[in-house]
Every structure is written in C-alpha cells, then in structure tokens.
C-alpha cells in the first residue's frame, strides 16, 4: 500500500537549531548603521531586539540549543508531517517523486510560530512588556499574536493596508489572540503620517510597516521590535522544519534532488533547505538544486540589485547587503502579501551570489492554476505565497515527465489558504490581474540606495 505521510514523535523534535553561517563559503557582509552607514555593532541593535536574539544574529556556533520551554510549546504542533504527493503525481503523470513538509498544522496555520515562540521566550526572559511588528498577508502577525498571548505579552501589529482589507479574517485571528492591529501606513507614527501626506491612497508596503513598527517599539518603554523573516536569527529558528524533514526523508528512503520554496523575506524556505544545503556546501551532494520562488510583483532575487539597502522605507532599520528592488519600492497589490518585501534574507542572497541556490518568479494567475491542481489532488488549499512554490514544483515535475527522469522533489508547504479564499474566487472568476513590472519603476527605486564604497 502507498504510504502518504511520515510522522515523527514528540521525542524526535530537534533539540538544537542549525546555524549555516559557519559552513558558508562566504558569510553575509556585516550590517551597517541606518544613519551613519558605519559598520553596525551588537550594541546598535539593543534598542530594537532582545539581547539573546542579537547574540544569535552574530553567532558563529553551528548548533544552538533550543530552550526546554520553547521545545515544550513547539510540541503543540511539532514535529509537523511530511507528505508524499502520490495523488498529484498520478494526476500530473510524472515520474518525479514529490514530497512536501506541511506547516499548516500550527495553530496560526503556517511556519511562522517556529520563530515567534522563540522570540517571545527571550523577550519574556528579558522582562519586556510587548512586541511591535509588521505583517503583510497576516501570517506573521497571527503567529506573533499567538505567541505573545502564550507568554502574557502585548502585541501591536502594523498590517499592510491592502492586506488589511483583503484579509479581514487574519485581522480577526490576531485580535482573538489579543493583538492590536492597524492598517499601515497609519496616523499613529511619524513614518506613517509622512507617507500618507504624500499618497493618502497608498496600498502600503512591508517596508513602510517595518518603519512604523520600529518607531513604535523604540518610543515605548518595555517594548522591542519583532520580525518574522529576513534576519539570521529568524532563519535559525526555522531550521526545525528542515531538521525534521531530513529524518522524515530517511524514513521514506529518499533524498531530495530538488528543494523548492516560496520566498518573500526567505524564512520558510530557508528553514527547510538550510539543513540540507550543508551537504552541498561540503561537497557531499554537489548536484542538489535549491529553487527560491518569488512573485513577479516584487522580484528582488530575479531582477533586483545585490547591494546595501535600508531594510525599511523610513530608513530606521539596519542597512543590509541583499538583493533589493529599493526600499522605496511599492509593489503591486497581489494577493501574496507575504512576498511583497523589497529585499531578501542576506543568507539567501549570499548563497545566490555564490551560485549555491537558484531563483525564479511567477505571475499570480499561473500560481493559482498550479495551486488549484494541487488542491484537487491532495486536498490542501494553500496560501497564495505557497502557491508560488507549487507552481515551481509543477514545472519541475513536468520537466521530469518530458525527460523521463525520476527526480525527488521536496517543497515546503508553508501554510494553509483558508483565509485567502477571496483570491481563489478572483481566480475562478477571471478577475485576477497579472502585473507587468516596468524596469523603470525598479530603476527609480534603486536610485535611492545608500552610497557605500566597496
């Protein structure tokens, strides 16, 4: 009989996170100060992040212990299951073997609580009262509200305006977990008011929402800023996904030839592929392919410039060397709100520059077509972000069909789409636009990058 899923027991939950930086051929360049552009030291991050997270951000330790209390909370839904997409394989008539790690089993329905719980643990240990954050589609905001509630903390969420209106049920979920949610840009911060003065009808961006969240955090005693992607410590916390998947692929008797995931800031996919890419970095699996999939509406990896840029629109956060389409870039209002960040994880960007990973971008109609095919075969309706990964899996499976090769494909199914049904409805009604992004728009945004001598 066909085995569809591979289940680990709670005792198999990873006890340590994996830090890839000691194994990288070239580490990501250091951060710079947002005002002076000088090299940023750990003390410069102290007003923004809890101290333990700053230490993890710059750590050179390959393995970092997961606190017992964090492990205990993660066991509410972890280890998550690994599925073999046998039914979809048959529909596609492909010789490829397709597996997916299902992160939609967490209470907020995505991979995001893996780091939210860890961040709240360290914040509580430091005696903080609350976290301020941004969110696009609402997956991160939901996860942080869930986690702050567990630890008895407060949470203020600046939600990108277009997603605030597109996804009201995510707002309701955040409020149910005790969070306070406002559309961004808002009138509650100087950064928000400045943007609204220029464009009162703006749909917002993650860069703007980050600016508001940082401003709120640094102007309220007992509060710090929390984010769900991009930086090193977030990717570190997400490696529980890949560490579990490695054990489960062993149970299945397979090792992936191709790893696929969607990327907005990079956390969900990096969480899956980083434990595996160690085998490519050390030469054990040189042919392993790692495909990062983004939206054509915000194509930082495929069309952006690898350069230093501010992490937020108001230029208050660290300046990071990454693939960017410019901190002032306002992406089209696609439904994949989590893929609308102007930059990308420095770790992923460095791996792309060194040609250890690949990148591609898709329009939203073609990703919903693939997601619907997956849903009708496997049953799971996935988030618009995850649909981008599924489109790449579809393309690779079809390539196997054409070549006759039986490759093993593993992707991160990073979250459910139960709150995104309006997007599916728009697709069914043929009301879902594809946005052609002009080079001039990107070039204009890139003109505002900081000038830092190489």
PAVEXMI-788101 format. One line per 4 residues: number of its first residue (from 1); their letters; for each residue x, y, z of C-alpha. Coordinates in steps of 0.05 Angstrom, whole numbers. Layout:
BEGIN
NUM	A	X Y Z ~ ...
***
This chain:
BEGIN
1	XXXX	0 0 0 ~ 21 71 -13 ~ 49 109 46 ~ 25 181 44
5	XXXX	55 212 106 ~ 115 205 151 ~ 104 222 224 ~ 156 236 277
9	XXXX	142 230 351 ~ 149 288 400 ~ 214 259 425 ~ 242 269 355
13	XXXX	234 345 358 ~ 302 377 345 ~ 338 399 408 ~ 384 449 372
17	XXXX	376 499 315 ~ 425 495 257 ~ 465 558 242 ~ 490 555 169
21	XXXX	537 615 173 ~ 598 575 198 ~ 591 529 138 ~ 581 582 84
25	XXXX	638 593 35 ~ 626 668 40 ~ 588 696 100 ~ 538 752 90
29	XXXX	570 821 95 ~ 561 858 161 ~ 502 905 174 ~ 511 980 173
33	XXXX	482 1035 215 ~ 419 1067 184 ~ 443 1139 197 ~ 519 1137 193
37	XXXX	527 1077 146 ~ 585 1055 191 ~ 591 982 209 ~ 537 962 259
41	XXXX	556 933 326 ~ 513 890 372 ~ 502 950 417 ~ 470 987 360
45	XXXX	416 933 356 ~ 400 936 430 ~ 343 987 424 ~ 308 943 373
49	XXXX	318 869 392 ~ 324 829 456 ~ 396 815 475 ~ 393 740 466
53	XXXX	369 748 395 ~ 425 797 379 ~ 474 744 404 ~ 442 692 358
57	XXXX	445 741 300 ~ 520 745 303 ~ 534 675 329 ~ 588 631 297
61	XXXX	563 569 333 ~ 539 515 286 ~ 487 487 334 ~ 448 530 384
65	XXXX	406 496 438 ~ 331 505 437 ~ 307 523 508 ~ 264 469 541
69	XXXX	204 517 547 ~ 207 533 473 ~ 210 459 456 ~ 150 446 501
73	XXXX	108 498 465 ~ 131 476 396 ~ 105 406 413 ~ 34 434 409
77	XXXX	41 421 334 ~ 111 396 320 ~ 140 354 292 ~ 98 370 231
81	XXXX	82 315 180 ~ 118 301 114 ~ 72 280 58 ~ 84 243 -7
85	XXXX	41 276 -61 ~ 25 210 -94 ~ -43 231 -118 ~ -16 294 -150
89	XXXX	40 254 -182 ~ -13 210 -216 ~ -53 270 -240 ~ 9 301 -270
93	XXXX	31 234 -299 ~ 103 249 -277 ~ 158 201 -258 ~ 180 252 -205
97	XXXX	171 235 -132 ~ 141 295 -97 ~ 144 306 -21 ~ 120 366 20
101	XXXX	131 388 91 ~ 63 411 117 ~ 69 472 162 ~ -5 489 162
105	XXXX	-15 446 225 ~ 6 502 272 ~ -50 540 309 ~ -40 602 265
109	XXXX	-35 557 204 ~ 36 570 179 ~ 110 561 194 ~ 115 629 228
113	XXXX	104 608 301 ~ 170 569 298 ~ 207 635 309 ~ 150 675 342
117	XXXX	151 628 402 ~ 227 632 408 ~ 228 708 403 ~ 174 715 456
121	XXXX	211 668 502 ~ 274 710 500 ~ 234 775 506 ~ 198 749 568
125	XXXX	265 728 598 ~ 288 799 588 ~ 226 826 623 ~ 195 861 563
129	XXXX	122 882 562 ~ 107 877 488 ~ 128 869 416 ~ 112 914 357
133	XXXX	114 884 287 ~ 93 888 215 ~ 54 838 174 ~ 36 830 101
137	XXXX	-14 775 89 ~ -23 767 164 ~ 12 701 175 ~ 68 732 215
141	XXXX	23 779 254 ~ -22 720 272 ~ 38 679 295 ~ 65 734 339
145	XXXX	-2 749 370 ~ -10 675 385 ~ 59 672 417 ~ 54 736 457
149	XXXX	-12 712 486 ~ 22 648 510 ~ 76 688 546 ~ 29 741 573
153	XXXX	56 797 530 ~ 24 852 488 ~ 28 856 412 ~ 20 916 365
157	XXXX	14 897 291 ~ 21 945 232 ~ -13 908 175 ~ -1 929 103
161	XXXX	-64 967 82 ~ -80 925 20 ~ -76 861 60 ~ -114 892 119
165	XXXX	-173 900 72 ~ -162 836 31 ~ -155 790 91 ~ -202 812 147
169	XXXX	-203 743 178 ~ -129 745 193 ~ -140 811 229 ~ -196 778 269
173	XXXX	-150 720 286 ~ -97 769 311 ~ -148 805 354 ~ -174 739 381
177	XXXX	-104 724 406 ~ -102 792 439 ~ -65 834 388 ~ -79 905 367
181	XXXX	-79 913 291 ~ -78 977 250 ~ -72 986 174 ~ -4 1012 151
185	XXXX	13 1067 136 ~ -24 1094 196 ~ -31 1161 231 ~ -1 1132 295
189	XXXX	72 1142 275 ~ 112 1197 242 ~ 134 1148 188 ~ 61 1131 172
193	XXXX	38 1204 172 ~ 95 1224 125 ~ 75 1170 75 ~ 1 1188 79
197	XXXX	17 1261 67 ~ 49 1243 1 ~ -1 1189 -21 ~ -65 1183 21
201	XXXX	-89 1125 -23 ~ -26 1083 -19 ~ -35 1007 -14 ~ 24 1005 33
205	XXXX	86 960 34 ~ 124 917 83 ~ 179 968 83 ~ 131 1022 108
209	XXXX	100 975 160 ~ 170 958 186 ~ 185 1032 194 ~ 122 1041 235
213	XXXX	135 981 279 ~ 207 1001 294 ~ 185 1072 310 ~ 131 1046 357
217	XXXX	178 998 392 ~ 234 1049 405 ~ 185 1102 430 ~ 150 1057 481
221	XXXX	186 1034 544 ~ 187 959 554 ~ 175 945 480 ~ 220 917 426
225	XXXX	212 902 353 ~ 199 832 326 ~ 202 808 254 ~ 185 742 222
229	XXXX	235 737 165 ~ 299 762 132 ~ 349 765 191 ~ 395 709 212
233	XXXX	362 690 279 ~ 294 681 246 ~ 323 633 194 ~ 359 598 251
237	XXXX	293 585 288 ~ 260 559 225 ~ 312 504 215 ~ 268 458 258
241	XXXX	230 448 192 ~ 289 422 153 ~ 319 382 211 ~ 253 344 218
245	XXXX	248 336 143 ~ 317 304 139 ~ 294 249 188 ~ 229 240 151
249	XXXX	263 234 83 ~ 306 180 113 ~ 242 145 135 ~ 217 150 63
253	XXXX	283 122 37 ~ 295 183 -7 ~ 339 245 -10 ~ 316 306 -50
257	XXXX	346 323 -117 ~ 309 389 -117 ~ 286 433 -59 ~ 233 486 -73
261	XXXX	200 541 -32 ~ 169 610 -37 ~ 209 670 -13 ~ 187 739 9
265	XXXX	240 751 62 ~ 263 679 60 ~ 245 648 127 ~ 200 589 109
269	XXXX	243 562 52 ~ 309 574 87 ~ 281 535 147 ~ 273 476 101
273	XXXX	334 479 56 ~ 390 503 103 ~ 400 436 139 ~ 402 402 70
277	XXXX	448 453 37 ~ 503 437 86 ~ 511 374 43 ~ 521 417 -19
281	XXXX	568 465 16 ~ 614 409 40 ~ 611 372 -27 ~ 571 312 -4
285	XXXX	512 329 -51 ~ 540 376 -104 ~ 482 366 -152 ~ 428 387 -102
289	XXXX	385 442 -132 ~ 352 495 -87 ~ 299 537 -122 ~ 274 602 -89
293	XXXX	208 625 -118 ~ 184 696 -114 ~ 128 740 -143 ~ 139 779 -207
297	XXXX	107 837 -169 ~ 167 843 -123 ~ 225 806 -158 ~ 284 822 -112
301	XXXX	324 759 -128 ~ 310 755 -203 ~ 311 829 -221 ~ 338 866 -161
305	XXXX	409 891 -148 ~ 456 858 -98 ~ 474 919 -57 ~ 468 952 11
309	XXXX	399 979 24 ~ 356 1000 83 ~ 310 946 109 ~ 251 994 114
313	XXXX	222 1054 78 ~ 237 1106 131 ~ 310 1084 136 ~ 308 1069 210
317	XXXX	328 996 209 ~ 396 965 194 ~ 427 974 125 ~ 437 904 96
321	XXXX	472 877 34 ~ 418 839 -3 ~ 382 832 -69 ~ 335 892 -69
325	XXXX	287 929 -114 ~ 295 990 -69 ~ 270 1008 0 ~ 220 1058 -30
329	XXXX	191 1007 -79 ~ 115 998 -73 ~ 95 931 -103 ~ 30 917 -139
333	XXXX	-27 894 -93 ~ -21 819 -108 ~ -54 770 -60 ~ 12 740 -39
337	XXXX	23 795 13 ~ 80 756 45 ~ 121 761 -19 ~ 118 837 -24
341	XXXX	182 855 13 ~ 233 897 -26 ~ 293 857 -2 ~ 312 787 18
345	XXXX	349 748 72 ~ 424 764 69 ~ 439 689 77 ~ 398 670 16
349	XXXX	426 729 -24 ~ 498 708 -9 ~ 482 636 -28 ~ 452 661 -93
353	XXXX	513 703 -109 ~ 557 642 -96 ~ 511 600 -141 ~ 491 550 -89
357	XXXX	417 567 -99 ~ 372 589 -157 ~ 314 638 -163 ~ 253 647 -208
361	XXXX	190 689 -208 ~ 117 677 -229 ~ 54 717 -242 ~ -5 704 -196
365	XXXX	-53 672 -246 ~ -5 616 -263 ~ 10 601 -189 ~ -65 596 -173
369	XXXX	-74 549 -231 ~ -20 503 -201 ~ -48 511 -131 ~ -117 490 -154
373	XXXX	-88 429 -189 ~ -53 411 -123 ~ -115 423 -81 ~ -158 379 -126
377	XXXX	-108 322 -120 ~ -81 330 -49 ~ -138 366 -15 ~ -99 423 17
381	XXXX	-117 494 -4 ~ -52 532 5 ~ -36 605 18 ~ -21 648 -44
385	XXXX	52 652 -22 ~ 58 576 -20 ~ 24 572 -88 ~ 86 602 -119
389	XXXX	127 542 -93 ~ 75 494 -121 ~ 80 526 -190 ~ 155 512 -190
393	XXXX	143 441 -167 ~ 93 433 -224 ~ 144 458 -274 ~ 198 412 -248
397	XXXX	151 352 -248 ~ 132 367 -320 ~ 206 372 -338 ~ 215 302 -308
401	XXXX	156 278 -349 ~ 188 304 -413 ~ 257 276 -397 ~ 233 211 -365
405	XXXX	277 224 -303 ~ 250 204 -235 ~ 276 261 -191 ~ 258 271 -118
409	XXXX	226 339 -105 ~ 215 366 -35 ~ 179 432 -22 ~ 157 470 39
413	XXXX	81 474 42 ~ 87 535 87 ~ 14 550 105 ~ -59 540 91
417	XXXX	-102 587 49 ~ -167 584 88 ~ -165 660 97 ~ -146 672 25
421	XXXX	-207 645 -10 ~ -224 713 -39 ~ -161 706 -80 ~ -183 637 -105
425	XXXX	-252 666 -120 ~ -220 721 -161 ~ -180 669 -199 ~ -243 627 -213
429	XXXX	-280 690 -237 ~ -221 710 -281 ~ -214 775 -243 ~ -142 764 -220
433	XXXX	-95 812 -256 ~ -23 798 -273 ~ 20 858 -263 ~ 76 873 -312
437	XXXX	131 909 -273 ~ 167 961 -314 ~ 243 965 -308 ~ 237 1040 -299
441	XXXX	199 1031 -234 ~ 254 987 -205 ~ 309 1032 -231 ~ 277 1093 -200
445	XXXX	274 1058 -132 ~ 346 1035 -138 ~ 369 1106 -148 ~ 357 1118 -74
449	XXXX	405 1064 -49 ~ 457 1085 3 ~ 525 1102 -27 ~ 574 1055 7
453	XX	645 1045 -21 ~ 662 973 -37
***
